[in-house]
């Protein structure tokens, strides 16, 4: 089960657009400077947060869709019983 969840999360991360409009261009800094590393870390953090939000949104939508089907089935069974 853990493998399936990991694969789903990984595929979702790779398939979503990880680029944000707020990303900073880090090419103006030298590659070994503190500013360059801070810039890259900030961009990575923004990408990760946006991808996480997409995963949560997709999961909620999927659960609503699947659970609504099951709720309809349960309501039909309740009506048959009563």
C-alpha positions, 0 to 999 in steps of 0.5 A, spaced: 500 500 500 505 504 501 508 503 494 502 505 491 501 511 495 508 513 493 508 512 486 501 516 486 505 522 489 511 521 485 507 521 478 503 527 481 509 531 482 512 529 476 506 531 472 504 537 475 507 544 473 511 545 478 513 552 475 510 558 479 510 565 477 513 567 483 520 564 482 526 568 482 531 568 476 538 565 480 542 566 474 545 573 476 548 570 482 555 566 482 554 559 483 557 558 489 555 564 493 550 564 499 545 568 495 545 563 489 543 557 494 538 561 498 535 563 491 535 556 489 532 553 496 527 558 496 525 556 489 525 549 491 520 551 497 515 554 493 515 549 488 514 543 493 508 547 496 505 548 490 505 541 488 503 539 495 497 544 494 495 540 488 496 533 491 491 535 496 486 538 492 486 532 487 485 527 493 479 531 496 476 531 489 477 524 488 474 522 495 468 527 494 467 523 487 468 516 489 464 517 496 458 520 493 457 514 489 458 510 495 453 514 499 448 514 493 448 506 494 447 506 501 441 511 500 438 506 495 439 500 500 436 504 506 430 506 502 429 498 500 430 496 507 425 501 510 
